[in-house]
Amino acid sequence: MATANALITAFPATEPEFREAPGNIEAEQALLGAMLVNNDAFYRVSDFLLPEHFIDGTHQRIYEVASSMIKAGKLATPITLKTFLGDSDLGGLTVSQYLARLAAEATTIINAEEYGRAVYDLAIRRRLITIGEDLVNVAFDAPVDMAPREQIEDAERRLYELAETGRYDGGFQRFSDALTGAIDMAAAAFKREGKLSGISSGLKDMDRTLGGLQPSDLVILAGRPAMGKTSLATNIAFNIAKAYRGEKQQDGSLKTVNGGIVGFFSLEMSADQLATRIIAEQAGVPSYKIRRGDMTEDDFFKITDVARQMQTIPFYIDQTGGISIAQLTARARRLKRQRGLDVLVIDYLQLLSGSSKKSDNRVQELTEITTGLKALAKELNVPVIALSQLSRQVENRDDKRPQLSDLRESGSIEQDADVVMFVYREEYYLKMKEPKLGTEEHFKWQGDMDQAHGKAEVIVGKQRHGPTGTIQLSFQADVTRFADLADEDKLPERIGD
């Protein structure tokens, strides 16, 4: 007990410092006064300012009523407003007197937007304080079944909602500003390797059709199992990351001038499996040989050389399975903020879940997912490549080439996507139809197999910015690698022809 008393004497209790929430009553009064004198002042702040952004309750009510009247085409003045605000004592003033004083001491309409921004910025600071307090309180009193990761993701979500809601840089823009942006994009395309407006996929024929992967586009890459969806996605992702080149800006930030920083959500395979597959693709050594250790010394040197390259490229993998669209969005934002992000790949769409943990309507859930991915692509201004499974109805047709109606729950996927591409390999289906050896049918089948061997088609079923059609690619099945298909007329002349 004596020790406790000694501690109390040594460290006397101090009264906690009381701090008021940040606010500026004078700025609120100046803005409301300007609105009451000239209703046009409202339109200078209406894009971003809401009643709850005012710290004073009376000011919230005045702004809310005045806003409603102005939007309805009525005149908002101290006389027309007072009947809607009731009678209350405002520091010795009646409502009528307070409105009259606001109007009498009003500043000019020219300053209205500046005052509105001041009010808004202070409201954001108050919200930040609330989020911070909630973060601390929940961390102290979190329920047993709430993981810290959930709290982090919830805090990130609230912070991003705060950042994205009511920004005063939105609304209409002059068409001349949009033209400037379009010219800048064309100039960047002219300077970029390959003369593309988007990011090069590393496959020339695909780039020629798409113009590269465009910022803010949702690209759906679909196919039946064993067609090579994941292989094509990893090929493209690695090509982009390998070609990455950044330039340091005056503010110290890095600007991507070629290639890009890639984020890859591998919901089906582990990071190790994905890395093994990419090493196999790039080294030209089959992945089954790598797993078994069945390699020559030359193979091993190829693998280590590719592994060294992979250590230096900006390629980031998230292998968490079964995540929701909300968790994916939070993690993509975090990657963009911490490391940068130019392309996002999701393998694959049907393994994502909606925000509601118990949803009986899968079509509705998938609509939420595709809408969320499109919104994320626009928000981060990066192309999002989402892989998708196709329904079994493909297998029931003689011509197994996929079409838009084959997309599972196709309504939302087809609607939200900017580009829909299908991977198709005729060789896969022919292999399963081999006739009896030595027959005429087998001879014909062998000719078809030779024709289809090592070839793949990427069918562009939808493209908002350009044509649809088929892209011919080569496919090395043993290392699951896609590449440009060499045209016969572009090959060197054969000796003896």
C-alpha atoms as one frame of an Amber mdcrd trajectory, in Angstrom:
protein
   0.000   0.000   0.000   2.853   2.325   0.866   4.382   1.643  -2.521   1.123
   2.565  -4.244   0.915   5.827  -2.263   4.506   6.617  -3.169   3.704   6.130
  -6.843   0.663   8.405  -6.577   2.824  11.075  -4.938   5.573  10.681  -7.549
   3.131  10.765 -10.482   0.197  12.950  -9.475  -2.978  12.460 -11.506  -3.383
  15.097 -14.187  -6.634  16.217 -15.679  -6.928  14.980 -19.287  -6.632  17.804
 -21.768 -10.028  18.517 -23.325  -9.910  19.213 -27.046 -12.832  20.474 -29.053
 -13.670  18.935 -32.397 -12.378  21.140 -35.232 -14.971  23.499 -36.681 -15.353
  27.034 -37.988 -18.654  28.658 -37.025 -17.708  31.919 -38.775 -17.098  30.144
 -42.119 -20.466  28.398 -41.797 -22.192  31.717 -41.055 -20.447  33.438 -43.973
 -21.487  30.687 -46.398 -25.119  30.592 -45.226 -25.293  34.379 -45.363 -24.014
  34.387 -48.955 -26.659  31.790 -49.876 -29.475  33.830 -48.311 -28.413  36.991
 -50.158 -27.799  35.230 -53.502 -29.183  31.710 -53.976 -26.661  31.071 -56.766
 -24.030  30.632 -54.039 -25.631  27.253 -53.272 -24.657  25.867 -56.694 -20.995
  26.616 -55.977 -20.983  24.119 -53.094 -23.895  21.761 -53.808 -21.655  19.155
 -55.528 -19.776  18.315 -52.340 -21.376  19.971 -49.294 -24.093  18.217 -47.264
 -26.021  19.373 -44.159 -24.081  16.972 -41.896 -20.829  18.726 -42.817 -21.852
  21.712 -40.655 -20.788  21.443 -36.992 -23.646  23.584 -35.694 -27.064  21.889
 -35.590 -28.947  25.083 -36.444 -26.679  25.669 -39.432 -27.344  22.086 -40.587
 -31.084  22.749 -40.509 -30.786  26.123 -42.277 -28.639  24.624 -45.059 -30.968
  21.625 -45.453 -34.144  23.744 -45.748 -32.489  26.363 -47.979 -31.113  23.588
 -50.252 -34.548  21.978 -50.607 -36.156  25.299 -51.496 -33.494  26.289 -54.048
 -33.633  22.842 -55.709 -37.426  23.221 -55.951 -36.969  26.547 -57.774 -38.173
  28.638 -54.820 -36.497  31.666 -53.306 -34.597  31.042 -50.060 -34.397  34.239
 -47.985 -34.642  35.010 -44.239 -38.364  35.717 -44.755 -39.211  32.504 -46.672
 -37.043  30.297 -44.460 -38.265  31.306 -40.994 -41.615  29.506 -41.268 -39.818
  26.168 -41.759 -37.337  26.525 -38.898 -39.673  26.954 -35.900 -39.035  29.120
 -32.870 -35.959  28.644 -30.716 -33.584  30.771 -28.687 -30.258  31.178 -30.520
 -28.093  32.879 -27.905 -30.654  35.579 -27.180 -31.787  35.857 -30.806 -34.944
  34.501 -32.408 -34.692  32.451 -35.630 -35.873  35.475 -37.665 -33.274  37.726
 -36.064 -30.504  35.171 -36.578 -31.362  34.720 -40.282 -31.474  38.502 -40.747
 -28.046  38.853 -39.108 -26.590  36.110 -41.344 -27.829  37.949 -44.429 -26.685
  41.347 -43.165 -23.144  40.147 -42.476 -22.858  38.002 -45.624 -19.733  37.971
 -47.744 -19.858  38.038 -51.531 -20.829  35.004 -53.603 -17.256  34.923 -54.957
 -16.002  33.541 -51.617 -18.810  30.994 -51.193 -16.876  28.032 -52.627 -13.822
  28.730 -50.459 -15.962  28.861 -47.321 -17.736  25.689 -48.440 -14.402  23.875
 -48.829 -13.309  25.041 -45.379 -16.528  23.677 -43.840 -16.166  20.395 -45.760
 -12.481  19.883 -44.854 -13.198  20.405 -41.161 -16.075  17.908 -41.354 -13.678
  15.342 -42.869 -11.260  15.916 -40.005 -14.083  15.301 -37.510 -14.972  12.060
 -39.316 -11.310  11.006 -39.171 -11.348  11.595 -35.406 -14.502   9.453 -35.098
 -12.970   6.625 -37.158  -9.813   6.798 -35.037 -11.815   6.679 -31.785 -13.875
   3.740 -33.063 -10.671   1.962 -34.085  -9.244   2.323 -30.585 -12.494   1.369
 -28.816 -13.107  -1.719 -30.957  -9.471  -2.822 -30.498  -9.976  -2.625 -26.705
 -13.393  -4.317 -26.621 -13.351  -6.532 -29.742 -15.524  -9.677 -29.542 -13.691
 -13.004 -29.409 -14.710 -14.011 -32.943 -13.498 -10.762 -34.558 -10.027 -11.103
 -36.066  -7.741  -8.013 -36.130  -7.611  -8.360 -39.937 -11.394  -7.732 -40.087
 -10.989  -4.541 -38.079  -8.174  -3.337 -40.353 -10.258  -3.988 -43.466 -13.285
  -2.251 -41.923 -11.166   0.801 -41.061  -9.712   0.848 -44.594 -13.212   0.636
 -46.068 -14.441   3.562 -43.958 -11.380   5.646 -44.821 -11.815   5.017 -48.554
 -15.534   5.784 -48.360 -14.570   9.039 -46.680 -11.977   9.770 -49.360 -14.332
   9.013 -52.251 -17.551  10.647 -50.950 -18.226  14.271 -51.710 -14.892  15.159
 -53.284 -15.003  18.621 -54.785 -13.095  17.572 -57.889 -16.071  15.710 -59.413
 -19.029  16.882 -61.509 -19.041  18.179 -65.065 -15.841  19.156 -66.801 -15.309
  21.290 -69.874 -15.124  19.325 -73.115 -11.835  21.075 -73.857 -10.381  19.455
 -70.691 -11.525  16.038 -71.929  -9.943  16.776 -75.318  -6.651  17.631 -73.599
  -6.777  14.276 -71.793  -7.442  12.449 -75.069  -4.521  14.208 -76.802  -2.235
  13.411 -73.843  -3.238   9.734 -74.113  -2.497   9.753 -77.857   0.890  11.419
 -77.240   1.755   8.824 -74.600   0.758   6.060 -77.020   2.975   7.578 -79.724
   5.976   7.591 -77.364   5.330   4.166 -75.823   6.952   1.042 -77.215   4.512
  -0.596 -79.631   2.589   2.689 -80.159  -0.265   1.551 -77.895  -2.744   3.664
 -75.940  -2.892   0.940 -73.258  -0.432  -1.402 -71.565   1.110  -4.003 -73.873
   0.160  -7.615 -73.171   3.433  -8.794 -74.721   1.438 -10.501 -77.518   1.541
  -8.411 -80.698  -1.623  -9.729 -82.341  -3.603  -9.199 -79.141  -2.227  -5.672
 -78.766  -3.143  -4.930 -82.391  -6.765  -5.911 -81.718  -7.167  -4.316 -78.277
  -4.748  -1.377 -78.544  -3.223  -2.694 -75.311  -4.970  -3.111 -71.952  -6.833
   0.125 -71.320  -6.943   1.897 -67.927 -10.283   1.514 -66.068 -11.380  -1.420
 -68.290 -12.822  -4.653 -66.901 -11.484  -7.460 -69.124 -13.130 -10.869 -68.792
 -10.986 -13.818 -69.928 -13.207 -16.908 -70.095 -12.906 -20.524 -71.157 -13.700
 -24.118 -70.300 -11.298 -26.044 -68.017  -7.959 -27.041 -69.640  -8.216 -24.329
 -72.314  -5.373 -22.322 -70.734  -7.099 -19.321 -69.107  -4.701 -19.147 -66.172
  -1.699 -19.755 -68.444  -2.672 -16.877 -70.732  -3.296 -14.598 -67.736   0.080
 -15.442 -66.163   1.820 -15.005 -69.538   0.316 -11.527 -69.933   0.964 -10.560
 -66.291   4.612 -11.653 -66.427   5.170  -9.874 -69.772   3.812  -6.629 -68.295
   5.824  -6.861 -65.061   9.014  -7.801 -66.940   8.675  -4.773 -69.244   8.157
  -2.370 -66.306  10.078   0.871 -66.420   9.377   3.848 -64.175  10.552   7.454
 -64.180  11.014   9.515 -61.037   8.841  12.638 -60.947   9.674  16.007 -59.372
   7.600  15.169 -56.276   9.645  11.976 -55.742   6.939   9.584 -56.967   7.483
   7.009 -59.731   5.510   7.214 -62.960   5.167   4.088 -65.103   6.380   4.730
 -68.651   6.402   1.127 -69.919   5.048  -2.200 -68.736   3.490  -2.035 -65.301
   3.233  -3.125 -61.668   1.013  -6.231 -61.477  -1.231  -7.481 -58.676  -2.385
 -11.114 -59.043  -5.170 -12.611 -56.909  -4.646 -16.375 -57.156  -7.817 -17.701
 -55.524  -7.365 -21.250 -56.808  -3.616 -21.942 -56.767  -1.084 -21.223 -54.031
   1.651 -18.655 -54.629   4.212 -21.485 -54.891   2.171 -23.294 -57.553   1.707
 -20.075 -59.508   5.433 -19.274 -59.280   6.305 -22.802 -60.472   3.963 -22.411
 -63.424   5.476 -19.046 -64.406   9.018 -20.407 -64.064   8.038 -23.334 -66.340
   6.502 -20.966 -68.904   9.480 -18.641 -69.004  12.271 -21.237 -68.733  10.679
 -23.654 -71.190  10.953 -26.511 -68.686   7.726 -28.501 -68.030   6.350 -27.887
 -64.525   5.988 -31.627 -63.837   9.768 -31.970 -64.303  10.363 -29.128 -61.851
   8.085 -30.750 -59.249   9.748 -34.160 -59.642  13.276 -32.805 -59.861  13.604
 -34.631 -63.187  15.860 -32.046 -64.815  19.141 -31.780 -66.662  21.832 -29.380
 -65.514  20.897 -27.095 -68.422  17.248 -27.103 -67.284  18.296 -26.162 -63.758
  20.367 -23.205 -64.998  17.396 -21.991 -67.073  15.156 -22.160 -63.999  17.570
 -20.298 -61.724  18.077 -17.627 -64.389  14.305 -17.035 -64.669  13.961 -17.074
 -60.868  16.576 -14.306 -60.644  14.588 -12.218 -63.144  11.372 -12.819 -61.209
  12.915 -11.507 -57.994  13.413  -8.069 -59.525  10.080  -7.583 -61.327   7.074
  -5.815 -59.721   4.752  -8.851 -59.574   2.698  -9.259 -56.371   0.597 -12.336
 -55.532  -2.264 -12.698 -53.030  -3.058 -16.387 -52.573  -5.937 -16.033 -50.078
  -8.844 -18.253 -51.135 -12.532 -17.506 -50.715 -12.237 -13.756 -50.160 -15.129
 -11.348 -50.694 -15.263  -8.547 -53.248 -14.979  -6.061 -50.338 -11.759  -7.701
 -49.077 -10.305  -7.852 -52.599 -11.099  -4.165 -53.120  -9.435  -3.186 -49.821
  -6.292  -5.181 -50.639  -6.038  -3.780 -54.179  -6.304  -0.236 -52.814  -3.614
  -1.009 -50.255  -1.273  -2.351 -52.953  -1.877   0.728 -55.109  -1.105   2.997
 -52.162   1.962   1.136 -50.850   3.688  -0.293 -53.945   1.806   1.105 -56.943
  -0.490  -0.820 -59.304  -0.936  -0.776 -63.094  -2.730  -4.087 -63.817  -4.879
  -6.307 -61.585  -5.564  -9.997 -62.367  -8.180 -12.178 -60.603  -8.109 -15.972
 -61.046 -11.019 -16.534 -61.013 -14.365 -14.713 -60.780 -16.581 -17.549 -59.495
 -14.306 -18.080 -56.460 -15.116 -14.599 -55.125 -18.033 -14.069 -52.760 -20.330
 -11.085 -52.271 -20.352  -8.857 -49.194 -23.267 -10.779 -47.659 -22.021 -13.997
 -46.058 -25.318 -15.805 -46.653 -26.662 -15.216 -50.148 -29.064 -17.674 -51.747
 -29.133 -15.808 -55.053 -25.854 -16.508 -56.865 -26.810 -14.392 -59.906 -27.395
 -11.386 -57.656 -24.133 -12.063 -55.825 -22.193 -12.251 -59.104 -23.796  -8.988
 -60.230 -22.418  -7.346 -57.081 -18.983  -8.831 -57.797 -18.735  -7.725 -61.444
 -20.148  -4.267 -60.636 -17.585  -3.982 -57.822 -14.715  -5.000 -60.116 -15.739
  -2.446 -62.750 -15.993   0.259 -60.070 -12.537  -0.754 -58.758 -11.045  -0.537
 -62.263 -12.395   3.012 -62.612 -11.382   4.057 -59.107  -7.786   2.822 -59.402
  -7.646   3.689 -63.124  -6.087   0.327 -64.024  -7.194  -2.552 -66.275  -8.710
  -5.408 -64.248  -8.430  -8.861 -65.885 -10.915 -11.290 -64.322 -10.916 -14.944
 -65.367 -14.266 -16.723 -65.647 -15.524 -20.269 -66.096 -17.945 -21.117 -68.909
 -21.092 -23.196 -68.562 -21.193 -26.834 -69.733 -23.517 -26.042 -72.627 -20.375
 -25.485 -74.753 -19.738 -29.238 -74.648 -23.175 -30.010 -76.127 -22.474 -28.226
 -79.433 -20.607 -29.592 -82.438 -18.666 -26.330 -82.714 -17.198 -25.885 -79.254
 -16.065 -22.301 -79.816 -17.448 -20.242 -76.899 -19.861 -17.334 -77.236 -21.210
 -14.673 -74.877 -24.256 -16.734 -73.896 -21.900 -19.415 -72.490 -20.766 -17.174
 -69.648 -22.069 -18.405 -66.322 -24.735 -16.009 -65.016 -23.802 -14.114 -68.187
 -26.080 -11.089 -67.746 -23.952  -9.130 -65.283 -20.571 -10.304 -66.632 -21.424
  -9.359 -70.207 -22.993  -6.057 -69.153 -20.208  -4.811 -66.854 -17.246  -5.983
 -68.944 -15.542  -3.655 -71.423 -13.817  -6.592 -73.132 -14.823 -10.274 -73.153
 -12.288 -12.778 -74.542 -12.572 -16.569 -74.823  -9.662 -19.021 -74.938 -10.269
 -21.967 -77.283  -7.995 -24.845 -78.370  -9.320 -27.145 -81.099  -6.482 -29.588
 -80.404  -7.879 -30.408 -76.940 -11.244 -31.536 -78.330  -9.744 -33.365 -81.338
  -7.486 -35.386 -79.056 -10.542 -36.886 -77.333 -12.072 -37.995 -80.660  -9.230
 -40.191 -81.944 -10.649 -42.898 -84.296  -9.334 -46.437 -84.563  -5.715 -46.579
 -85.695  -5.181 -47.514 -89.370  -8.636 -46.439 -90.588  -9.290 -43.699 -93.142
 -11.000 -41.676 -90.382  -7.787 -41.832 -88.360  -5.781 -40.603 -91.363  -8.138
 -37.619 -91.730  -8.092 -37.062 -87.952  -4.288 -37.023 -87.971  -4.353 -34.316
 -90.667  -6.724 -32.213 -88.536  -4.507 -32.761 -85.486  -1.411 -31.624 -87.385
  -3.301 -28.527 -88.487  -4.478 -27.715 -84.940  -1.306 -28.744 -83.100   0.329
 -25.993 -81.073  -2.359 -23.431 -81.938  -4.895 -21.558 -79.841  -7.596 -18.989
 -80.520  -8.494 -16.000 -78.390 -11.985 -14.990 -79.488 -12.855 -11.343 -78.714
 -16.622 -11.599 -78.181 -17.109  -8.026 -76.968 -15.022  -4.863 -77.062 -16.346
  -1.375 -76.300 -13.417   0.410 -77.960 -12.768  -1.688 -81.026 -13.567  -4.669
 -83.228 -14.429  -8.221 -82.253 -12.816 -11.210 -83.951 -10.323 -14.024 -83.447
  -6.652 -13.730 -82.461  -4.473 -16.682 -83.481  -1.747 -17.637 -80.989   0.723
 -20.487 -80.625   0.477 -22.673 -77.522   3.183 -24.895 -76.077   1.196 -27.386
 -73.993   4.148 -28.878 -72.086   5.131 -25.496 -70.614   1.652 -23.863 -70.943
   3.046 -20.856 -72.811   1.207 -18.653 -75.299   3.115 -16.681 -77.924   2.543
 -14.899 -81.222   1.843 -17.286 -84.081   4.365 -16.927 -86.902   2.632 -16.438
 -90.269   3.826 -18.778 -92.999   4.459 -15.885 -95.374   6.662 -14.167 -92.759
   8.865 -17.185 -92.087  12.354 -17.410 -93.657  12.454 -19.265 -96.950  13.079
 -22.989 -96.445  16.143 -24.569 -98.068  15.133 -26.796-100.965  11.703 -25.129
-101.539
